[in-house]
Amino acid sequence: MSVDIFIFAVLLLVNALMALAMALAARTLGQRRMAHFLAGAFGCNVLMYLGDAAYTLLFTENEWLDLLVSALALIPPILATLAYRLRSGLPLYAKRLFVSQAAAMVVIALFTFALPNRGLAGAVVPLYAAGVLLFGITALWRPGRMLRLGERPIIFTGFAMAAIEIAGGLVLAAMGNGKSEWLDHVYTLIVFLGLPAMTVAGGIFSLYLLAGDLAERLRIAADTDSLTGAPNRRAIEAAGLRMMAEARSGGQPLTIAICDVDHFKHINDEHGHDCGDEVLCRLSALFQERLAASDHFGRFGGEEFVLFFPGQDMDAASLQVEQLRKRIMSMPVGGRADALTASFGIASLTAGDHILADVLKRADRALYASKEAGRNRTTLDPQLEPAV
């Protein structure tokens, strides 16, 4: 078996397996559109290598088949770039990319028919692929964008693949219409060592990327209240433990408030559960808007929310809580502007608090005092020991 046939066989098998894996990933891992783009890229590689094998082994003088193979070879980097730009939230520019493919084909046709130069005609494909790949990779790796799980390996693989394509394109351009045994060996070495390895790496890391996205979506779903979109009790407890540790290590205060909607059962009974759900969603949106970070509040259960005020003592936190309470009073329910109120209980982290439940228990007692005193008010926990 010649080296060329072996390389074709390896690349054909690898790309076929990766195309199948991406098609399955689209059905099982989510991100269907991105996975379909990547499956299409590997699938076009399969068609391209089949055509390349037919040209090399059977139709070596058929220039039109060579052009068809070149056209197929230009599509995979475009599809990969569309996947990366889709992931990064940038415009796809699909039409512009396919127009650039047409322009590249014009250049290839020029060096095939008008100004025959096999080396330059062959160099267009890898050099074009490198440029388009870099355009796609830099959509992921750009200033101000935080890299997500699994993106670093994809970026590294993309740059490595672009470097291999550039090296191969430069060797082909240097060969021109002449024959150079040394350059031919260099090109074979680049293709033999580089393309299969980077193709496998690209496929594996793409699957890792999609699996990481699924894991992240499951993690977010596990930490999110399905009705309001706010952090749920599980997320609240994790955030509270983290903030307690940070407060103690930094010697900073931490204040926690519990909010409970007044007469919530009456709202559900009089206006319906849809109205009650809307109230909870509007409260969640208010806390999201007013608090410093998205993990500084959460729905603890029923009509109760927990609010965190890291770095603030009870006096400072109570000012914010009072502003929130007054905003809640302005929210209409069932057409009435004065129908919604909430009660709050506030407690600060003390030296005697070992777990989050210790602080919450005191905040809950303060909340109970607000309810007993007539509702629609804020009560501070009287226990004021040093926090550290």
N, C-alpha and C positions, 0 to 999 in steps of 0.2 A: 504494500500500500504506500503510495507516494505521500509526501508531507502535505501537499495541497488537499488531497482527498481526506486525510486524517483531520486537518483543520476544519474543512467544511463539515465533516461528520460531527465533530465535537460542537461546533458553533450551532449547527442545526438542532442537535439534540438538546443542548442547553437552552436555547431560545424557545424551543417547543415546550419544554418543561416549565419554563418561567411564564410563558403565555398562559398555559393551563393553570398554573398556580395563581396568577393574577386574576384570571376569570373566576376561579373558586373563591378568592379573597373578596371579590366584588359582591359575592352572594353571602359571605359569612362574616366578614370583618367590617362591613360598612364602607363609607367613603366610596360609594359605587362609581361615581363619575371619575374620580382620580384613578381607581383601580382599573376601570375600563380603558382609560388612556394608556396606562402602563401595559395592560394586556395587549392592546393594539400595537404598541411599540414593539414588544417581543414578537407578536404575530407577524408584523411586517418584516422583521428580521428573518423569520422563518422563510417567508416568500422570497425575500431578497437572496438568501443563501441557496435556496433551491434554484432560482434563476441563475445565480452566479455559478453554481455547479454545472448546470446545463450548458451555460456559455463556455466554461472552461473545458469541459469534457466532450461536448458534442457540437457546439456551434461557435467555434472560436473566431470565425470571420463575420458573424452576424452582428453588425453594428447597431441595428435596431433593438436586438435583445439586450445588448450592452447598455443602451440608453434606458430601456425598461428597468433593468437591474439598478441603474444609477438613480432613477426616479424613486424606486422602492426604498433604496438606501437612505434617501433624504427624509423619509417620513418618520422613522423612529425617534430621532432627536426632537422633531417638532412635537410629537405626541408626549414625550417625556417632559418637555418644557411646558406644554399645556397643563400637565399634571402638577408640576411644581408651582406654576403661577396660580393655578386654582387653589392649591393648598395655602399659598401665602396671601390669598385674598386680593391679588392684583388683577388688572384686566388681562384676559387671555391673549388678545391680539392674534387670534387664530387666522383671520384673513390675511393679515400682514405676513405672518409666518409662511403661509402657503403661497403668497405672492413671491416671497423671497425664494421659496423652493423653485417656482417657475423661472425666476431669474437665474438661479444656479443651473437649471437645466438648459437654458439658453447658452450659458457659458460652456457647458459640457458639449452641447451640439456644435458650438463654434470650433472647439478644439478637436471635435470628431470629424467634421465635414469640411468646414471652410479653411481652417488652419490646423491640419492634422498634427496632433501631438498627444500621443497616448499617455505620457506621463502627466502632463498638465490636465488632461481630461479626467484622469483617474484621481488626481490630487484634489479636485473640486469637492468631491463627496466627503472625505475625512475632514478637510479644512472647514467646510460648511457645517458639518456635524459638530465640530468642536466649538464653533462660534455660537451655534444655537444652544448647545448644552450649557455653555457658560452663561448665556442669557437666562436660561431657566434656573441654573444653580444660584446665580446672584439674586434671584427673586426670593430665595430662602435665606440667603446670607447677605443681609443688607443692614446698614446702620439703623439702629433704633428698633429692630425686630428681635424679640427674644426667641432663641431657638427652642423648639419643642422636642419631646422625647423621640429619639431615633433619627433626627435630622442631620446631626454631625457626620455619621457614617455615610449618609447619602451625599452630602456635600463633598466629602473627601473622595468618594468614588466618582462623582461627577467631574471633579477637577482632574483626577487621575485618568479617567476615560478621555477627557478633552486633550490632555497632554499626549496620550497615546495616538489619538487621531491626528494631532498636529504633527507629531514625529513621522507617522506613516505618510501623511500628505506631503511633507517636505521631501521625504525620500522618493516618492513617486514623481514629484516635480523635478527633482534632480536627475532622475532617470531619463525623462523626456522620451524621445523616439529611439534612443540608443539602448544597448544592452550592457549591463554591468553586473557581473556575477557577484561582486562584493555588495553592491546596493541591493541586489535581489535577496541575498542572504540576510542583510539587515532588515529589509521589509518583512521577510518571512519570520524572522525572530520577533519583531514587534507584534505581528499578527498572532503568532503562535503563543507567545507568552502573555501578551497584554490583553487581547480581546476576550478570550475565554474567561480569564480570571476576573476581569472587570464586569463582564456580563453576569457571571455567577454572583459576584459581590453586589452588583446593582439589584439583581432580583431578590437576593436574600435580605438586603437592607431595606428594600421596598416593602417586603412582607413584614419585616420587623417594625417598620414605620406604621403600617396599617394596623398591626397588632397593638402597638403602643397607643395609637389613637383610640382603639376600642377599649383598652384598659383605662385610659384617661376618662373616656365617656362613662364607663361603669363606675369609676371612682367618684366622678361628679354626681352621677345619679344616686349613688349610695349616700352622699353627703347633702343632697338637695331635697327640700320639701316639694313634693310633686304639685301641690296646689299653688303656692305663692312663689316658688323659685328661690326662696330664701334658704340659707343653711338650715339643716334639720338638727334634731337633738344630738345625733352622733357627731356632727360637725361642730356644734356648739361646745360639746364637752372636750373635743380635741383642741379647739381654739382657746378655750378657757384654761386648760392645763398649760398650753404653750405660753399664754399671756401671764399666768401666775409665775411660771419659771422665769420669764423675762423681767417681770416686776421685781422679783426677789434678787435676781443676779444684778440688776441695774439700780437697786435701791429706789425704785419709782413706785408711786401709788397705782393701784388698780381698783376701779369702781365698777360694780355690776348692778344693773337695774333689771327688774322684771316688770313687764307691762301686761296688764290684763284688761281686755275689753269689757266695759261695764254692761250688764244686762244683755249679754250676747245671745242667750237662749231666747230672750224676748224678741230680739232682732230676727232670729231665724223663724220663730213662730209667727210673727206679725208680717214679715216681708218675704219669707221664704229662704231656703238654704242657699239659693243662688246669690241673694243679697248678702247673706252672711259671708259667703266665699269672697264676694267682691270687697267687702270690708277688710278681710284679712289680706287680700292682695294689695289693696291701697295702703294699708299700714306697712306692709313689707316694702312697697315702693317708697314710702315716706322715709323709713329708716335707711334704706339704701341711699337715698338722696342726701340725707342729713348727717349720717355718720361717716367717719374718716375712711373706712375700708369696708369691703363687702363681707369680711369675716368678723366684723364687730357687732353683728346682731344675728339672730336666728329665731325661727319658730320652735319653741320648746314643746309645744303640744296644745291642741285645742285652740283657744283664743289667747294663749300666752306667748309673749316674745321675751327673749333675753337680750339685753344690750350691754356691750362692753365699752368701758371708757379708760383705756390704758393711759398712764401718765397723768391722770386727773384724780384729785381727791373728791370727796363727796360733795363739797360745796360747788366746785366747778362743774361736776357732772350733773348736779341737781339743776343748775341753770339751763343746761341743754335739755334735760328731761322736761322741765317746765315749758320750754319752747315747743317741744314735741307734743306735749299734752294739749297745749292751746291750738296747735295745728290740727290735732285730731278733732277737737271740738268744732272746727270749721268745716269738717267733712260732712256733706249731706247724706242722709240715709232715707230712702223712700220718699224723697222730695222734701224732707224736713232738714233744715240747716243746723238744728240744735239737738239732733237725735243721737249723736255718737259721742261717747266720752270713754276715757280709760283711766285706770288707776295704776300707780307705780309704787314700787318698793325699791329702795336703794341701800346697798351695803358695800363697804370697802374691804379689801384684803387686809387681814390682820396677822399678827405673829402666830396666833392660835389656829389659823386655817391651814389644814394639811391637804385637803382635796377641794375640788371645785364645789362639791356639794355643801361644804361648810359655809361658804360665802352665799351660795344660793339659798340655803336654809334661812339665813338671817335676812336676805332680801325678800324672801317669801313671807317671813313674819312681818316685815315692814309693809309689804303689799296687803297683807291681811288687815293690818291696822288702818290702811287707807280705805279698805272696804267697810270696816266697822265704823269709820268716822263719816261715812256718807258717800264714798266713791268720788271719782273725778278729782283726785288729789294725789300728791306725792308725799311719801313718808320716808324719812331717813332712819336707818338703823342706828340706835344709840351707842352701839359698841364701838369705841374709838381707841383701840390699842395701836401701838406702833406696828407698821406693816412688815418689818423685817425682823 
